[in-house]
Amino acid sequence: MMKTWPTSVLIIGIAIFGSAAAQSASNKDLVEKFDNTVGQTMVLIKPGKFTMGSPLDELGRDKEEAPHEVQITIPFYMSTTEVTQKQWIDVMGTRPFGEKSNSFKRIGDNYPAIYIDWEEAQEFCKKLSEKEGMKYTLPTEAQWEFACRAGRSTPFNHTINRRYPYKDVWCYERIRALNEKGNNRQAREVGQLKPNKWGLYDMHGNVWEWCSDFYDDEYYENSETFDPSGPEFGDDRRVLRGGAYKDKLELCRSAQRGSGRKSQGSSHIGFRVVAVPGSEKGE
């Protein structure tokens, strides 16, 4: 079990940790990556700043993608792939889709855990935290886009192949090019295409990924600059990122925003996790 601290200690600790964590961005004691006990490879995402959103001339952009500067001051670890079915079973003890639709899913250890709603993803993070003795959460929307871009300001985190622009993305165009039909148009095993510069797979396409934030299509107009965590209040919608195998390429861009009801699971929705350095037992 993880330690429970008095509220007053937590408040002070959060303030101290925020300052200390920013300074530790270059600390060599933070390993570049590690594997946890359920087989997730967690890669270090170091602090930095970037322009979140998209320029006015980006193909496929939505008006809610107003460009604005964001600074990530606290390092974090992100899983290199979406949570897999095996990882879900190892943590939760059940199949990720339970008795839900059998039509649009492939069963296998390395396929993404799908039909997961936001609340179930949160419960997974809670149980994984207890299992690992380290705090795991869903990424914030800002963390997700920062990690997805991996230092790039282009629509995608890789150089687009002019002849086959969908070459490195599990999206509608790629699935169609493979002549997949009907129920074969589904999510693929994780980690089959090239990772981004920071070692993260499938940030574009395959399945949409839950973020921790409330969804608000006007949030970017008033977003905080430092470590934004989304609106303080909202309805039952939560942010989704990355696009999916059933979506056209432009819906899989780094800046593309999506949303889903927090109790909504689907064949094209999964998630990945982040972990907080310094949240281990005894620290």
C-alpha positions as CSV (number, residue, x, y, z in Angstrom):
1,M,0.0,0.0,0.0
2,M,1.2,3.5,-0.7
3,K,1.6,5.9,2.2
4,T,-1.2,8.3,3.2
5,W,0.0,11.7,4.4
6,P,-1.9,14.4,6.3
7,T,-3.4,17.0,4.0
8,S,-1.2,19.8,5.4
9,V,1.9,17.7,4.7
10,L,0.7,17.0,1.2
11,I,0.1,20.7,0.4
12,I,3.6,21.6,1.6
13,G,5.1,18.6,-0.2
14,I,3.4,19.4,-3.5
15,A,4.8,23.0,-3.4
16,I,8.3,21.7,-2.5
17,F,8.2,18.9,-5.1
18,G,7.1,21.2,-7.9
19,S,10.1,23.4,-7.4
20,A,12.5,20.6,-6.8
21,A,11.3,18.6,-9.8
22,A,11.9,21.4,-12.1
23,Q,15.5,21.7,-10.9
24,S,15.9,17.9,-11.3
25,A,15.2,18.0,-15.1
26,S,18.9,17.5,-15.8
27,N,19.6,15.3,-12.8
28,K,21.5,12.2,-13.9
29,D,19.8,10.1,-11.2
30,L,16.7,9.9,-13.3
31,V,17.0,6.8,-15.5
32,E,16.2,7.3,-19.2
33,K,13.7,4.4,-19.1
34,F,12.7,1.4,-17.0
35,D,10.4,-1.6,-17.2
36,N,7.7,-2.2,-14.6
37,T,6.5,-5.5,-13.3
38,V,3.6,-5.7,-15.9
39,G,6.0,-5.3,-18.8
40,Q,5.4,-1.6,-19.6
41,T,8.5,0.3,-20.8
42,M,8.4,3.8,-19.3
43,V,10.5,6.4,-21.0
44,L,11.6,9.7,-19.4
45,I,10.1,12.8,-20.8
46,K,12.2,15.8,-19.7
47,P,10.9,19.3,-19.1
48,G,10.7,21.7,-22.0
49,K,8.5,24.2,-23.8
50,F,6.5,24.0,-27.0
51,T,3.7,25.6,-28.9
52,M,0.5,23.6,-28.2
53,G,-2.2,23.7,-30.9
54,S,-1.8,24.3,-34.6
55,P,-1.1,27.1,-37.0
56,L,-4.0,28.6,-39.0
57,D,-2.7,27.0,-42.3
58,E,-2.4,23.4,-40.9
59,L,-4.5,21.0,-43.0
60,G,-7.4,19.6,-41.1
61,R,-7.1,22.0,-38.0
62,D,-10.1,22.9,-35.9
63,K,-10.7,26.3,-34.4
64,E,-10.3,25.0,-30.9
65,E,-6.6,24.4,-31.6
66,A,-5.5,28.0,-31.0
67,P,-1.6,27.9,-30.7
68,H,-0.2,28.9,-27.3
69,E,3.0,28.4,-25.5
70,V,3.2,25.7,-22.8
71,Q,6.0,24.9,-20.5
72,I,6.3,21.4,-18.9
73,T,8.5,22.0,-15.8
74,I,8.2,18.6,-14.1
75,P,9.8,15.5,-15.7
76,F,7.6,12.4,-16.1
77,Y,7.7,8.9,-17.5
78,M,5.3,7.8,-20.2
79,S,4.6,4.2,-21.4
80,T,6.1,3.6,-24.8
81,T,2.9,1.9,-26.0
82,E,-0.8,1.9,-25.3
83,V,-1.8,-0.3,-22.5
84,T,-2.1,-3.9,-23.9
85,Q,-4.7,-6.5,-23.2
86,K,-2.1,-8.6,-21.2
87,Q,-1.1,-5.6,-19.1
88,W,-4.8,-4.9,-18.4
89,I,-5.4,-8.5,-17.3
90,D,-2.3,-8.6,-15.1
91,V,-3.4,-5.5,-13.2
92,M,-7.2,-5.8,-13.3
93,G,-7.7,-9.6,-13.4
94,T,-10.3,-9.3,-16.1
95,R,-10.5,-9.0,-19.9
96,P,-10.5,-5.3,-20.9
97,F,-13.7,-5.6,-22.9
98,G,-15.6,-8.0,-20.6
99,E,-18.9,-9.0,-22.2
100,K,-18.9,-6.0,-24.6
101,S,-19.2,-6.3,-28.4
102,N,-17.3,-9.1,-30.0
103,S,-17.5,-7.5,-33.5
104,F,-14.6,-5.1,-33.5
105,K,-11.8,-6.4,-31.4
106,R,-8.8,-8.7,-31.8
107,I,-7.8,-10.7,-28.8
108,G,-4.1,-11.0,-28.1
109,D,-1.5,-10.1,-25.5
110,N,-0.1,-7.2,-27.5
111,Y,-3.3,-5.7,-28.9
112,P,-4.4,-2.5,-27.1
113,A,-6.9,-2.8,-24.3
114,I,-10.1,-1.3,-25.8
115,Y,-13.6,-0.7,-24.8
116,I,-12.1,1.1,-21.8
117,D,-13.9,4.1,-20.5
118,W,-12.2,7.0,-18.7
119,E,-13.3,5.8,-15.2
120,E,-12.0,2.3,-15.9
121,A,-8.7,3.8,-17.1
122,Q,-8.5,5.7,-13.8
123,E,-9.1,2.6,-11.8
124,F,-6.3,0.8,-13.8
125,C,-3.9,3.6,-12.8
126,K,-4.9,3.4,-9.2
127,K,-4.4,-0.4,-9.0
128,L,-1.1,-0.1,-11.0
129,S,0.1,2.5,-8.5
130,E,-0.6,0.2,-5.6
131,K,1.1,-2.7,-7.4
132,E,4.2,-0.8,-8.4
133,G,4.5,1.5,-5.3
134,M,4.8,4.5,-7.7
135,K,2.1,7.0,-8.8
136,Y,0.7,6.2,-12.2
137,T,-1.9,8.5,-13.9
138,L,-3.4,9.3,-17.2
139,P,-1.4,12.0,-18.9
140,T,-2.7,15.6,-19.0
141,E,-3.5,16.8,-22.5
142,A,-0.4,19.0,-22.4
143,Q,1.8,16.2,-21.4
144,W,0.4,14.0,-24.1
145,E,0.9,16.6,-26.9
146,F,4.4,17.5,-25.7
147,A,5.4,13.8,-25.7
148,C,3.7,13.2,-29.0
149,R,5.5,16.0,-30.8
150,A,8.9,15.0,-29.4
151,G,10.4,18.4,-30.3
152,R,8.6,18.8,-33.6
153,S,6.2,21.6,-34.6
154,T,4.9,19.8,-37.7
155,P,1.4,18.1,-37.9
156,F,3.0,14.7,-37.3
157,N,6.0,13.7,-35.2
158,H,7.8,12.2,-38.2
159,T,8.7,13.1,-41.8
160,I,5.8,12.4,-44.0
161,N,6.3,10.0,-46.9
162,R,5.1,12.1,-49.9
163,R,3.8,9.1,-51.9
164,Y,2.3,7.3,-48.9
165,P,1.6,9.9,-46.2
166,Y,-0.1,7.3,-44.1
167,K,2.9,5.0,-44.1
168,D,3.7,5.4,-40.4
169,V,0.2,5.8,-39.0
170,W,-2.5,3.2,-38.3
171,C,-5.3,5.3,-39.8
172,Y,-8.2,4.8,-42.3
173,E,-6.1,5.3,-45.4
174,R,-3.4,2.8,-44.3
175,I,-6.0,0.1,-43.4
176,R,-7.8,0.7,-46.7
177,A,-4.5,0.4,-48.6
178,L,-4.0,-3.0,-47.0
179,N,-7.3,-4.0,-48.5
180,E,-8.7,-4.8,-45.0
181,K,-12.5,-5.0,-45.0
182,G,-15.4,-5.3,-42.5
183,N,-14.3,-6.6,-39.1
184,N,-10.7,-6.7,-40.2
185,R,-10.6,-3.0,-40.0
186,Q,-9.5,-3.0,-36.4
187,A,-6.8,-1.8,-34.0
188,R,-3.3,-3.4,-34.5
189,E,-0.8,-4.8,-32.2
190,V,1.1,-2.0,-30.4
191,G,4.6,-1.0,-31.4
192,Q,4.5,-2.2,-35.0
193,L,5.3,1.1,-36.7
194,K,8.2,3.5,-36.1
195,P,8.3,5.3,-32.8
196,N,8.8,9.0,-32.5
197,K,12.1,10.6,-31.6
198,W,11.5,10.0,-27.9
199,G,10.7,6.3,-28.3
200,L,6.9,6.4,-28.1
201,Y,4.8,4.2,-30.4
202,D,1.4,4.8,-32.0
203,M,0.9,8.3,-30.8
204,H,-0.7,8.9,-34.2
205,G,-3.6,6.5,-34.9
206,N,-4.4,2.9,-33.8
207,V,-6.7,3.9,-30.9
208,W,-7.7,7.2,-29.3
209,E,-6.1,7.7,-25.9
210,W,-7.7,9.1,-22.8
211,C,-6.2,12.1,-21.0
212,S,-7.0,13.2,-17.5
213,D,-8.5,16.6,-18.4
214,F,-12.1,17.8,-18.6
215,Y,-12.9,18.7,-22.2
216,D,-13.7,22.3,-23.1
217,D,-13.5,23.4,-26.8
218,E,-12.6,26.9,-25.6
219,Y,-10.0,26.0,-23.0
220,Y,-7.0,27.0,-25.1
221,E,-8.2,30.7,-25.0
222,N,-7.5,30.7,-21.2
223,S,-5.0,27.9,-20.8
224,E,-2.2,28.2,-18.2
225,T,1.3,28.4,-19.5
226,F,3.0,26.2,-16.9
227,D,2.0,22.5,-16.6
228,P,-1.7,23.0,-17.5
229,S,-4.0,20.3,-16.3
230,G,-7.2,21.3,-18.1
231,P,-10.3,23.1,-16.9
232,E,-11.0,23.0,-13.2
233,F,-14.6,22.1,-13.8
234,G,-16.6,20.6,-16.7
235,D,-19.3,18.1,-17.7
236,D,-18.8,14.4,-18.2
237,R,-16.7,14.8,-21.3
238,R,-12.9,14.0,-21.1
239,V,-10.1,14.6,-23.6
240,L,-9.2,12.0,-26.2
241,R,-6.0,12.3,-28.2
242,G,-4.2,10.7,-31.2
243,G,-6.9,9.5,-33.5
244,A,-7.6,5.9,-34.4
245,Y,-7.5,3.2,-37.1
246,K,-10.9,4.2,-38.3
247,D,-10.1,7.9,-38.7
248,K,-8.7,9.8,-41.7
249,L,-5.0,10.8,-41.4
250,E,-5.8,14.5,-40.6
251,L,-7.7,13.4,-37.4
252,C,-4.5,11.7,-36.1
253,R,-2.4,14.9,-36.1
254,S,-0.4,15.9,-33.0
255,A,-2.7,18.9,-32.3
256,Q,-6.0,17.1,-33.0
257,R,-8.4,17.2,-30.0
258,G,-11.2,14.8,-29.3
259,S,-13.6,14.0,-26.5
260,G,-15.7,11.2,-25.1
261,R,-18.2,10.8,-22.3
262,K,-16.3,9.5,-19.2
263,S,-18.4,6.3,-19.2
264,Q,-18.0,5.8,-22.9
265,G,-15.9,2.8,-24.1
266,S,-15.4,1.8,-27.7
267,S,-13.4,-0.4,-30.1
268,H,-11.3,2.6,-31.0
269,I,-10.5,4.0,-27.5
270,G,-7.7,2.9,-25.3
271,F,-5.1,4.7,-23.2
272,R,-1.4,4.9,-22.0
273,V,-0.1,5.9,-18.6
274,V,2.5,8.3,-17.1
275,A,4.4,7.9,-13.9
276,V,5.7,10.6,-11.6
277,P,9.4,10.5,-10.6
278,G,9.9,10.7,-6.8
279,S,6.6,9.1,-6.0
280,E,8.0,5.8,-5.0
281,K,7.4,4.2,-1.6
282,G,9.4,5.9,1.1
283,E,10.0,9.1,-0.8
